[in-house]
Amino acid sequence: MKRFEQRVVEVSVQRIDGTASSCGRDVLAVEEPLEIRLDYGAGAGRTRRSITVTMRTPGCDVELAVGFLFAEGLVRRREDIERAESCGPPAGSLGIRNLVRVDLSPDVTVDEKRLARNFLTTSSCGLCGKASLDALPAASHTRLPDGFEVPASSIHDLPARLRSAQTVFDRTGGLHAAALFDAEGRLLGVREDVGRHNAVDKLIGAQLLARAVPLLDRLIFVSGRAGYELVQKALAAGIPMLAAVGAPSSLAADLARDANMTLLGFVRDGRFNVYSGAQRIRCEAGADAPPDRVGDRRRDPPGRSRDEQHGDPPSDQLPP
């Protein structure tokens, strides 16, 4: 196995084409565990505790840790963080440091109940493995304000703009991406990871470190499905619009609706569905699309369900 950067590795493969076999090389996205440790308290009562272990693609680890802590409600502003650093000994054949330590300011009070999460988080789910239902992040009762609007044409452009920025996906085909855009559809930042929730944590963590949160005039676009945990993370950052290549879940749609967040699904091929917050989508004059389905006026063909017609690509990534 040859290493040429921490986020990808080159491996030997056997390729089968029909009945013919040949040897070749392929590039894979790296997946490694990351432990997040929290140091908090004042004076002699200061405590250091391991919070979680998450499977991730190395890179932007400090942003990932900060974004995770922010989504969990353990960090609320940049000033809560005294120091955050990647540390620990290089591990494995790639020599990757798989530990991030976050030191909180002495005046920050930590709710011990929020720390009831000491487990392995998979790369596919940001909520899997919670110690109890009480350990789930509390749903916000704050409703996002109106005023942020995006032209439908800018939404249609999001997949191509994100796809052009997915540098590691170009080489591996195996990563999710989360990107931040303004109202005009300008790309402001992008992060990639094997876990869609990790990519969102990295993106929001970077904004928190830059003291840019809340992000009331931004939208976030993700390359896979939009689950409850992604809506929760976007809501924590004050993001009024979440768009996804794939489908949202019913719980994600419920949370978005309650929070007055605009939730878009199946954003590809010049169409998308609006599941909540249609008032933020500005259609061209004369457009007659109904408010809940912008850009998709076709009926399902006989014999095919809507999920089959509009389902995610097999790779759960943006199509090439």
ChimeraX attribute file (.defattr): number of C-alpha atoms within 10 A of each C-alpha:
attribute: neighborCount
match mode: 1-to-1
recipient: residues
	/A:1	10
	/A:2	12
	/A:3	13
	/A:4	10
	/A:5	11
	/A:6	15
	/A:7	21
	/A:8	21
	/A:9	18
	/A:10	17
	/A:11	13
	/A:12	12
	/A:13	12
	/A:14	11
	/A:15	13
	/A:16	10
	/A:17	8
	/A:18	6
	/A:19	5
	/A:20	7
	/A:21	10
	/A:22	9
	/A:23	9
	/A:24	10
	/A:25	12
	/A:26	13
	/A:27	18
	/A:28	18
	/A:29	22
	/A:30	21
	/A:31	18
	/A:32	19
	/A:33	20
	/A:34	24
	/A:35	22
	/A:36	25
	/A:37	19
	/A:38	20
	/A:39	21
	/A:40	22
	/A:41	17
	/A:42	14
	/A:43	8
	/A:44	6
	/A:45	9
	/A:46	11
	/A:47	12
	/A:48	14
	/A:49	13
	/A:50	17
	/A:51	19
	/A:52	20
	/A:53	20
	/A:54	24
	/A:55	22
	/A:56	28
	/A:57	24
	/A:58	23
	/A:59	15
	/A:60	18
	/A:61	25
	/A:62	22
	/A:63	26
	/A:64	29
	/A:65	29
	/A:66	29
	/A:67	28
	/A:68	24
	/A:69	19
	/A:70	21
	/A:71	25
	/A:72	19
	/A:73	16
	/A:74	20
	/A:75	20
	/A:76	17
	/A:77	15
	/A:78	18
	/A:79	14
	/A:80	16
	/A:81	19
	/A:82	13
	/A:83	12
	/A:84	20
	/A:85	14
	/A:86	18
	/A:87	13
	/A:88	13
	/A:89	11
	/A:90	12
	/A:91	11
	/A:92	10
	/A:93	9
	/A:94	17
	/A:95	10
	/A:96	19
	/A:97	19
	/A:98	23
	/A:99	22
	/A:100	23
	/A:101	23
	/A:102	22
	/A:103	19
	/A:104	24
	/A:105	16
	/A:106	16
	/A:107	10
	/A:108	16
	/A:109	14
	/A:110	14
	/A:111	10
	/A:112	8
	/A:113	9
	/A:114	16
	/A:115	17
	/A:116	16
	/A:117	19
	/A:118	16
	/A:119	16
	/A:120	16
	/A:121	20
	/A:122	17
	/A:123	20
	/A:124	15
	/A:125	18
	/A:126	21
	/A:127	15
	/A:128	13
	/A:129	14
	/A:130	17
	/A:131	13
	/A:132	9
	/A:133	7
	/A:134	11
	/A:135	16
	/A:136	16
	/A:137	17
	/A:138	12
	/A:139	12
	/A:140	12
	/A:141	9
	/A:142	12
	/A:143	15
	/A:144	19
	/A:145	12
	/A:146	14
	/A:147	11
	/A:148	19
	/A:149	20
	/A:150	21
	/A:151	15
	/A:152	18
	/A:153	17
	/A:154	16
	/A:155	24
	/A:156	18
	/A:157	16
	/A:158	24
	/A:159	20
	/A:160	14
	/A:161	15
	/A:162	22
	/A:163	17
	/A:164	11
	/A:165	17
	/A:166	20
	/A:167	14
	/A:168	20
	/A:169	23
	/A:170	13
	/A:171	15
	/A:172	17
	/A:173	19
	/A:174	19
	/A:175	28
	/A:176	27
	/A:177	28
	/A:178	27
	/A:179	25
	/A:180	24
	/A:181	22
	/A:182	18
	/A:183	15
	/A:184	13
	/A:185	19
	/A:186	14
	/A:187	17
	/A:188	11
	/A:189	16
	/A:190	20
	/A:191	28
	/A:192	30
	/A:193	30
	/A:194	23
	/A:195	24
	/A:196	27
	/A:197	28
	/A:198	31
	/A:199	29
	/A:200	32
	/A:201	30
	/A:202	26
	/A:203	25
	/A:204	34
	/A:205	28
	/A:206	21
	/A:207	21
	/A:208	23
	/A:209	18
	/A:210	10
	/A:211	12
	/A:212	15
	/A:213	19
	/A:214	18
	/A:215	20
	/A:216	19
	/A:217	16
	/A:218	22
	/A:219	25
	/A:220	26
	/A:221	25
	/A:222	31
	/A:223	27
	/A:224	26
	/A:225	22
	/A:226	28
	/A:227	21
	/A:228	20
	/A:229	21
	/A:230	25
	/A:231	27
	/A:232	21
	/A:233	22
	/A:234	23
	/A:235	27
	/A:236	22
	/A:237	22
	/A:238	22
	/A:239	24
	/A:240	30
	/A:241	29
	/A:242	22
	/A:243	29
	/A:244	25
	/A:245	28
	/A:246	26
	/A:247	23
	/A:248	22
	/A:249	13
	/A:250	13
	/A:251	14
	/A:252	19
	/A:253	23
	/A:254	16
	/A:255	21
	/A:256	26
	/A:257	16
	/A:258	16
	/A:259	23
	/A:260	21
	/A:261	27
	/A:262	27
	/A:263	25
	/A:264	29
	/A:265	25
	/A:266	24
	/A:267	27
	/A:268	21
	/A:269	13
	/A:270	16
	/A:271	17
	/A:272	24
	/A:273	22
	/A:274	22
	/A:275	23
	/A:276	22
	/A:277	21
	/A:278	20
	/A:279	16
	/A:280	18
	/A:281	21
	/A:282	15
	/A:283	17
	/A:284	10
	/A:285	6
	/A:286	6
	/A:287	10
	/A:288	11
	/A:289	12
	/A:290	13
	/A:291	16
	/A:292	15
	/A:293	17
	/A:294	22
	/A:295	23
	/A:296	15
	/A:297	11
	/A:298	7
	/A:299	7
	/A:300	13
	/A:301	9
	/A:302	6
	/A:303	7
	/A:304	9
	/A:305	11
	/A:306	11
	/A:307	11
	/A:308	10
	/A:309	10
	/A:310	17
	/A:311	15
	/A:312	19
	/A:313	12
	/A:314	8
	/A:315	12
	/A:316	17
	/A:317	21
	/A:318	25
	/A:319	15
	/A:320	9
